[in-house]
Amino acid sequence: MIPNPGQTMLNFASFIIMLGVVQGTILMIIYFMQRTWKGIYSGLLFLSFTLIIAEIFLNRTGYMYSMIWLVDFSEPFQFAIAPLTYLIIRHIDTKSSIKYIWAHFIPLFLYILYFIPFYLAPDDYKFHSYYFIHHTEAWHTIGNYSFYHYYGIIRDFQLQICVLQMTIYMVLNFQLIRKFKESEIISGIAKNKEELKWWFLFNCLLILFMLVVIAIKYIFVHDLGDHIIAAFLTFVIYLNTIRELTKSIISSKQQVETEPKKYNNSGVKEDKKQEILEKLVKLMEEEQMYTDSLISLARIGKRISEPPYVVSQIINEKLSLTFYDWVALYRVEAAKAILQNVENNKLTIEEIAENVGYNSKSAFNKAFKKFTSQTPSEFRIK
């Protein structure tokens, strides 16, 4: 139950919810800064989570009394979660083209249009609605708001509509993940197993979230159990934060990998070196492993059953390249092929960078200029 008018209440549950708002905002900004479609969809997804949690925080603490015009402001955004998750998974294959993206957001847009009268409703009605939904009794109001009563009948079924939408998209999501797992290469891009595992887990969490919401709505009176929903979304946000931090740590370790043994003590014979080199070339040219953004000596060594330092030795001795220059060379050549194809003119530099395995535009530009003496944009114009 929320505080009475004029009062506020901060407790441990409110603090946890507030952490979800803060961390959700940080994640949203980070994703938007990636400037890729996948990053944009991820940013919008966590924006939706954050808005929902923020409203629950204002409700639980009583701060909504001082900004009553914000009552129920996040309600339509529940219809954004399912389609955004689907679009993110579709963009695991960065070369896929998605037609009629706007069609996925028709339920969201329709609900926003339907909700406009509630956004424009008088503060007295919003106060009455806010108090009633978070208490067991109604607040006396002098206004006649029968219009909102009858017009709001659809809101009585918004949970069922949202569950139906999410169920449909969860089925589509699992079908996509299964399709990607069963194919050795996703549209010419080496499969990122960790990415697929994460989104499989994420979909399982959304199913659990859906069940939690249904249970809460039937167990608690009105919206008195919404703090549990906010806590669950906060958990999802921090779980995703841990995932992103783990990816960053792995990436940093890759940059400082060093060979633990001297080449002259490795004991690798010449014919064995040639055999390993052929395996490495196959990994890069046939399986296009360079498109894996988490590629490392350890990963490649595991694929060909050789120690990482031996992999590094072969690349250094046989190709006169460092490991990272070797990977960058393949990525740059792949990027050049994409840039030279007029059918790819609609792709941004950021999308091309992601296609060939880079997580950032700056790293891509630096590598591209190192091997071509031009930036990708200059190469495209030429």
C-alpha positions as CSV (number, residue, x, y, z in Angstrom):
1,M,0.0,0.0,0.0
2,I,1.3,3.5,-0.9
3,P,1.5,6.4,1.6
4,N,-1.5,8.7,2.1
5,P,-1.6,12.1,0.3
6,G,1.1,14.4,1.4
7,Q,3.3,11.6,2.7
8,T,6.3,9.7,1.2
9,M,7.8,6.4,2.1
10,L,11.3,5.1,1.3
11,N,12.2,1.5,2.4
12,F,14.4,-1.3,1.2
13,A,12.1,-2.4,-1.5
14,S,11.9,1.2,-2.9
15,F,15.7,1.4,-2.8
16,I,16.0,-1.8,-4.9
17,I,13.5,-0.5,-7.4
18,M,15.4,2.8,-7.6
19,L,18.6,0.9,-8.4
20,G,16.7,-0.7,-11.3
21,V,15.8,2.7,-12.6
22,V,19.4,4.0,-12.4
23,Q,21.0,0.9,-13.9
24,G,18.3,0.6,-16.6
25,T,19.0,4.2,-17.7
26,I,22.8,3.5,-17.8
27,L,22.2,0.4,-20.0
28,M,19.9,2.3,-22.3
29,I,22.5,5.0,-22.9
30,I,25.2,2.5,-23.5
31,Y,23.1,0.6,-26.1
32,F,22.1,3.8,-27.9
33,M,25.7,4.9,-28.1
34,Q,26.5,1.7,-30.2
35,R,24.6,3.3,-33.1
36,T,23.6,0.0,-34.6
37,W,20.0,-1.3,-35.1
38,K,20.6,-4.0,-32.6
39,G,21.9,-1.4,-30.1
40,I,18.9,0.9,-30.8
41,Y,16.4,-1.9,-30.2
42,S,18.3,-3.0,-27.1
43,G,18.2,0.6,-25.8
44,L,14.5,0.9,-26.5
45,L,13.9,-2.4,-24.7
46,F,15.7,-1.2,-21.5
47,L,14.0,2.2,-21.9
48,S,10.6,0.4,-21.7
49,F,11.8,-1.6,-18.6
50,T,13.1,1.6,-17.0
51,L,9.9,3.5,-17.5
52,I,7.8,0.7,-16.0
53,I,10.1,0.5,-13.0
54,A,10.2,4.3,-12.6
55,E,6.4,4.5,-12.5
56,I,6.2,1.8,-9.8
57,F,8.9,3.6,-7.8
58,L,6.9,6.8,-7.9
59,N,3.8,4.9,-6.9
60,R,5.4,3.0,-4.0
61,T,7.1,6.0,-2.5
62,G,4.2,8.4,-2.8
63,Y,6.2,10.8,-5.0
64,M,3.5,10.4,-7.6
65,Y,1.3,12.8,-5.5
66,S,3.6,15.7,-6.5
67,M,3.5,14.8,-10.2
68,I,0.0,13.4,-10.5
69,W,0.0,14.1,-14.2
70,L,2.4,11.1,-14.7
71,V,-0.1,8.6,-13.4
72,D,0.0,5.4,-15.6
73,F,2.4,7.0,-18.0
74,S,4.3,3.8,-18.7
75,E,1.3,1.5,-19.3
76,P,1.5,1.4,-23.1
77,F,5.2,0.4,-23.1
78,Q,4.4,-3.1,-22.0
79,F,3.5,-3.7,-25.6
80,A,7.0,-2.8,-26.7
81,I,8.9,-5.5,-24.8
82,A,8.0,-8.5,-27.0
83,P,8.5,-7.0,-30.5
84,L,11.8,-5.4,-29.4
85,T,13.1,-8.7,-28.1
86,Y,12.2,-10.3,-31.4
87,L,14.0,-7.7,-33.5
88,I,17.1,-7.9,-31.3
89,I,17.3,-11.7,-31.9
90,R,16.7,-11.2,-35.6
91,H,19.7,-8.9,-35.7
92,I,22.0,-11.6,-34.4
93,D,22.2,-12.2,-38.1
94,T,23.5,-8.7,-38.9
95,K,23.0,-9.3,-42.7
96,S,19.3,-10.1,-42.4
97,S,16.9,-7.5,-43.7
98,I,13.6,-7.1,-41.9
99,K,10.7,-5.7,-43.8
100,Y,7.8,-3.8,-42.3
101,I,9.4,-3.3,-39.0
102,W,6.7,-0.8,-38.1
103,A,4.1,-3.6,-38.2
104,H,5.6,-5.1,-35.1
105,F,4.7,-1.9,-33.1
106,I,1.1,-1.7,-34.3
107,P,-0.3,-2.9,-30.8
108,L,2.0,-0.3,-29.1
109,F,0.9,2.6,-31.4
110,L,-2.8,1.6,-31.1
111,Y,-2.7,1.5,-27.3
112,I,-0.9,4.8,-27.2
113,L,-3.7,6.4,-29.4
114,Y,-6.3,4.7,-27.2
115,F,-4.6,6.0,-24.1
116,I,-4.4,9.7,-25.1
117,P,-7.7,10.6,-23.3
118,F,-6.2,9.2,-20.1
119,Y,-3.0,11.2,-20.6
120,L,-5.1,14.3,-21.0
121,A,-7.5,13.5,-18.1
122,P,-7.9,16.1,-15.3
123,D,-5.6,15.8,-12.4
124,D,-8.6,15.2,-10.1
125,Y,-9.5,12.1,-12.0
126,K,-5.9,10.9,-12.1
127,F,-5.6,11.5,-8.3
128,H,-8.8,9.4,-7.8
129,S,-7.5,6.6,-10.1
130,Y,-4.0,6.6,-8.5
131,Y,-5.4,6.4,-4.9
132,F,-8.0,3.8,-5.7
133,I,-5.7,1.4,-7.5
134,H,-3.1,1.4,-4.7
135,H,-5.5,1.3,-1.8
136,T,-8.5,-0.9,-0.9
137,E,-10.9,2.1,-0.9
138,A,-11.8,4.9,-3.3
139,W,-10.9,8.6,-2.8
140,H,-13.9,10.9,-2.8
141,T,-14.0,13.1,-5.9
142,I,-16.5,15.8,-6.9
143,G,-16.0,15.3,-10.7
144,N,-18.2,13.2,-13.0
145,Y,-15.9,10.9,-14.9
146,S,-18.3,8.3,-16.3
147,F,-16.7,8.8,-19.7
148,Y,-13.4,7.4,-18.4
149,H,-15.2,4.6,-16.7
150,Y,-16.9,3.3,-19.9
151,Y,-14.0,4.3,-22.2
152,G,-11.6,2.4,-19.9
153,I,-13.3,-0.9,-20.3
154,I,-10.6,-2.0,-22.7
155,R,-8.0,-1.5,-20.0
156,D,-9.6,-4.3,-18.0
157,F,-8.4,-6.7,-20.7
158,Q,-4.9,-5.1,-21.3
159,L,-3.2,-7.9,-19.3
160,Q,-4.8,-10.6,-21.4
161,I,-3.9,-8.8,-24.6
162,C,-0.3,-8.3,-23.5
163,V,0.0,-11.9,-22.5
164,L,-1.3,-13.0,-25.9
165,Q,1.2,-10.7,-27.7
166,M,4.1,-11.9,-25.6
167,T,3.2,-15.6,-26.1
168,I,3.2,-15.2,-29.9
169,Y,6.6,-13.4,-29.9
170,M,8.1,-15.9,-27.5
171,V,7.2,-18.7,-29.9
172,L,8.7,-16.7,-32.7
173,N,11.9,-16.0,-30.7
174,F,12.5,-19.7,-29.8
175,Q,11.9,-20.6,-33.4
176,L,14.6,-18.1,-34.5
177,I,17.1,-19.3,-31.9
178,R,16.5,-22.9,-32.9
179,K,17.0,-22.0,-36.6
180,F,20.3,-20.2,-35.8
181,K,21.6,-23.1,-33.7
182,E,20.8,-25.6,-36.3
183,S,22.7,-23.7,-39.0
184,E,26.5,-23.9,-39.0
185,I,26.7,-20.4,-40.3
186,I,24.1,-17.6,-39.9
187,S,23.9,-16.0,-43.4
188,G,27.6,-16.2,-43.8
189,I,28.4,-15.1,-40.3
190,A,30.1,-17.4,-37.8
191,K,27.6,-18.3,-35.1
192,N,28.1,-16.7,-31.7
193,K,27.0,-19.4,-29.4
194,E,27.2,-17.2,-26.3
195,E,24.8,-14.7,-27.9
196,L,22.2,-17.4,-28.7
197,K,22.5,-18.9,-25.2
198,W,21.9,-15.5,-23.6
199,W,18.8,-14.8,-25.7
200,F,17.5,-18.2,-25.0
201,L,17.9,-17.5,-21.2
202,F,16.4,-14.0,-21.7
203,N,13.3,-15.5,-23.4
204,C,12.9,-18.0,-20.5
205,L,13.1,-15.0,-18.1
206,L,10.4,-13.2,-20.1
207,I,8.1,-16.3,-19.8
208,L,8.8,-16.4,-16.1
209,F,8.1,-12.7,-15.9
210,M,4.8,-13.2,-17.7
211,L,3.8,-15.9,-15.2
212,V,4.8,-13.7,-12.3
213,V,2.7,-10.8,-13.5
214,I,-0.3,-13.1,-14.0
215,A,0.1,-14.5,-10.5
216,I,0.5,-11.1,-8.9
217,K,-2.6,-9.6,-10.7
218,Y,-4.7,-12.5,-9.4
219,I,-3.3,-12.7,-5.9
220,F,-3.0,-9.0,-5.0
221,V,-5.8,-6.5,-4.9
222,H,-5.5,-3.8,-7.5
223,D,-1.8,-2.9,-8.1
224,L,-0.6,-3.6,-4.6
225,G,1.9,-6.3,-5.8
226,D,3.6,-4.2,-8.5
227,H,6.8,-3.8,-6.4
228,I,7.4,-7.5,-7.1
229,I,7.2,-6.8,-10.8
230,A,9.6,-4.0,-10.5
231,A,12.0,-6.1,-8.5
232,F,11.9,-8.8,-11.1
233,L,12.7,-6.3,-13.9
234,T,15.5,-4.9,-11.8
235,F,16.9,-8.4,-11.6
236,V,16.8,-8.8,-15.4
237,I,18.5,-5.4,-15.8
238,Y,21.4,-6.3,-13.5
239,L,21.7,-9.8,-15.0
240,N,22.2,-8.1,-18.4
241,T,24.6,-5.7,-16.8
242,I,26.7,-8.6,-15.5
243,R,26.7,-10.1,-19.0
244,E,27.9,-6.9,-20.6
245,L,30.6,-6.5,-18.0
246,T,31.7,-10.1,-18.6
247,K,32.0,-9.4,-22.3
248,S,34.1,-6.3,-21.6
249,I,36.4,-8.2,-19.3
250,I,36.9,-11.0,-21.8
251,S,37.6,-8.5,-24.6
252,S,40.2,-6.7,-22.4
253,K,41.9,-10.0,-21.6
254,Q,42.1,-10.8,-25.3
255,Q,44.0,-7.5,-25.9
256,V,46.7,-8.5,-23.4
257,E,47.1,-12.1,-24.3
258,T,50.8,-13.2,-24.4
259,E,52.5,-16.4,-25.4
260,P,53.4,-18.3,-22.2
261,K,56.3,-20.2,-23.8
262,K,59.1,-19.4,-26.2
263,Y,58.7,-20.5,-29.8
264,N,62.0,-22.2,-29.9
265,N,61.0,-24.5,-27.0
266,S,57.5,-25.3,-28.4
267,G,58.7,-28.5,-30.1
268,V,56.3,-28.1,-33.1
269,K,57.7,-29.8,-36.2
270,E,57.6,-28.1,-39.6
271,D,55.0,-30.5,-41.1
272,K,52.8,-30.0,-38.0
273,K,53.1,-26.2,-38.4
274,Q,51.8,-26.5,-42.0
275,E,48.9,-28.6,-40.9
276,I,48.0,-26.1,-38.2
277,L,48.2,-23.3,-40.7
278,E,45.8,-25.0,-43.0
279,K,43.3,-25.4,-40.2
280,L,43.6,-21.7,-39.3
281,V,43.1,-20.7,-42.9
282,K,40.0,-22.9,-43.1
283,L,38.6,-21.4,-39.9
284,M,38.9,-17.9,-41.3
285,E,38.1,-18.4,-45.0
286,E,35.4,-21.1,-44.8
287,E,33.9,-20.6,-41.4
288,Q,34.6,-16.9,-41.3
289,M,35.5,-17.1,-37.6
290,Y,36.9,-13.5,-37.8
291,T,33.3,-12.3,-37.6
292,D,33.0,-13.5,-34.0
293,S,33.5,-10.3,-31.9
294,L,34.9,-12.5,-29.1
295,I,37.6,-14.2,-31.2
296,S,40.8,-15.0,-29.3
297,L,43.9,-17.2,-29.3
298,A,42.2,-19.4,-26.7
299,R,39.0,-19.8,-28.8
300,I,40.8,-20.6,-31.9
301,G,43.2,-23.0,-30.1
302,K,40.2,-24.8,-28.7
303,R,38.6,-25.2,-32.1
304,I,41.7,-26.8,-33.6
305,S,42.8,-28.6,-30.3
306,E,46.1,-26.7,-30.1
307,P,47.5,-24.5,-27.2
308,P,47.0,-20.8,-27.8
309,Y,50.8,-20.1,-27.8
310,V,51.2,-22.6,-30.7
311,V,48.5,-20.8,-32.7
312,S,50.3,-17.5,-32.1
313,Q,53.6,-19.1,-33.1
314,I,52.2,-20.4,-36.4
315,I,50.7,-17.0,-37.3
316,N,53.9,-15.1,-36.4
317,E,56.3,-17.5,-38.2
318,K,54.3,-18.5,-41.2
319,L,52.4,-15.3,-41.9
320,S,54.7,-12.7,-40.3
321,L,51.7,-11.2,-38.5
322,T,50.5,-10.7,-35.0
323,F,47.3,-12.5,-34.0
324,Y,45.3,-9.3,-34.0
325,D,46.7,-8.0,-37.3
326,W,45.9,-11.4,-38.8
327,V,42.3,-11.2,-37.7
328,A,42.0,-7.5,-38.7
329,L,43.3,-8.3,-42.2
330,Y,40.5,-10.8,-42.8
331,R,37.9,-8.4,-41.3
332,V,39.2,-5.5,-43.5
333,E,39.1,-7.6,-46.6
334,A,35.5,-8.7,-45.8
335,A,34.6,-5.1,-45.2
336,K,36.1,-4.0,-48.5
337,A,33.9,-6.6,-50.3
338,I,30.8,-5.3,-48.6
339,L,31.7,-1.6,-49.4
340,Q,32.3,-2.4,-53.0
341,N,28.9,-4.0,-53.4
342,V,26.4,-1.3,-54.4
343,E,23.6,-3.4,-52.9
344,N,25.1,-2.7,-49.5
345,N,25.0,1.1,-49.8
346,K,22.1,1.2,-47.3
347,L,24.4,-0.3,-44.6
348,T,26.0,2.2,-42.2
349,I,29.7,2.0,-41.4
350,E,28.7,0.9,-37.9
351,E,26.6,-2.0,-39.3
352,I,29.5,-3.1,-41.6
353,A,31.8,-3.0,-38.6
354,E,29.5,-5.2,-36.7
355,N,29.1,-7.6,-39.7
356,V,32.8,-8.3,-39.8
357,G,33.3,-8.7,-36.1
358,Y,34.0,-5.3,-34.6
359,N,32.2,-3.9,-31.6
360,S,33.1,-0.3,-32.1
361,K,33.3,2.0,-35.1
362,S,36.6,3.5,-33.9
363,A,38.4,0.1,-33.8
364,F,37.1,-0.7,-37.2
365,N,38.2,2.6,-38.7
366,K,41.7,2.3,-37.1
367,A,42.2,-1.2,-38.5
368,F,40.8,-0.3,-41.9
369,K,43.1,2.7,-42.3
370,K,46.1,0.6,-41.2
371,F,45.7,-1.8,-44.1
372,T,44.3,0.5,-46.8
373,S,45.5,4.0,-45.8
374,Q,41.8,5.1,-46.0
375,T,38.8,5.2,-43.8
376,P,35.9,3.0,-44.7
377,S,33.9,6.1,-45.7
378,E,36.7,7.3,-48.0
379,F,37.0,3.8,-49.5
380,R,33.2,3.7,-50.2
381,I,33.3,7.0,-52.0
382,K,36.2,6.0,-54.1
